[in-house]
Amino acid sequence: MSARRRTAAQQQALASAERLVGEGPHPEPPPAEDEPGKFQTLWNFGSETTGFNYATLPEDDAAEARATADRIRRLQHNERYLVGELLVALRPKFQHGQWLAWLALEVRISDQSASNYMAYYHLTIRAPSELSQLMSADVAYRVARLPEPLQDKILALAQEKHAAGGRRITAREVNKVIRADDGGASGKDDANDPEIAALAKKIYSALAPEVQRELLRTLETPGAGAKLLRCLRALP
């Protein structure tokens, strides 16, 4: 696979892996497939993955990480809840660079894909009733990537529809809620959320200087931030 076909997340993970892997050939991860309905490509392994240097972890954590990687590789592509649950339990065992390297070399998914699976797991346990009764798996996967205040609105609407007629909320109805959202102004202050602040800094640093200046000029316009967020959510 050429470097041009790798995602930015995979390139970052493999760069971090250089300090953490042992000798020998390092398998190249396939292009990330983060869109609903395409999970099966994540699980087409030609052979057992190798390469992560487990000596960089405490012995007990290394054993758990090996077992988790093996279990995830054996899961069916639609077992998103279980994949997310396993990743959530294991994530605190790693430093950031170790986490990226382990994902790329042992599980062969990007950091973004892992985040999406973990978000799906969190949405499932936050749902007021069985999530599969409220929305399809693909719709739930999209909802999981939204801010929690917006998730709450969609979950409440889905619960109402299920209680009224036993039907699930549709992707069209979810999109309508997203378009009508006020940008999350009624939610918590994301600037005080360390994870959100770190992500914002990471995104800003990745932009070219001219794009940074354009973004700052745009955000000076009242209401522009909410409009920009809605446009980003509408992207495929």
VENQUI-V772538 format. One record per pair of residues at least 4 apart in sequence whose C-alpha atoms are under 6 Angstrom apart, sorted by the first residue. I is the first residue (numbers start at 0). J is the second residue. Records with the same first field share a line. If there is no record, write none. Layout:
BEGIN
I = J + J
END
This chain:
BEGIN
5 = 30
8 = 109
9 = 109
12 = 99 + 100
15 = 96
16 = 20 + 100
19 = 52
20 = 50 + 51 + 52
21 = 52
25 = 50
28 = 107
33 = 112
35 = 137
38 = 76
39 = 76
48 = 105
50 = 104
51 = 101
53 = 61
56 = 61
57 = 61
68 = 106
80 = 120
83 = 116 + 117 + 120
84 = 120
86 = 90
87 = 117
93 = 97 + 98
100 = 104
101 = 105
102 = 106 + 107 + 108
103 = 107 + 108
118 = 143
119 = 140 + 143
122 = 143
123 = 130
131 = 135
133 = 157 + 167
134 = 167 + 168
138 = 170
139 = 143
148 = 186
157 = 168
161 = 165 + 166 + 167
182 = 225
190 = 196
206 = 211
218 = 223 + 224
223 = 227
END
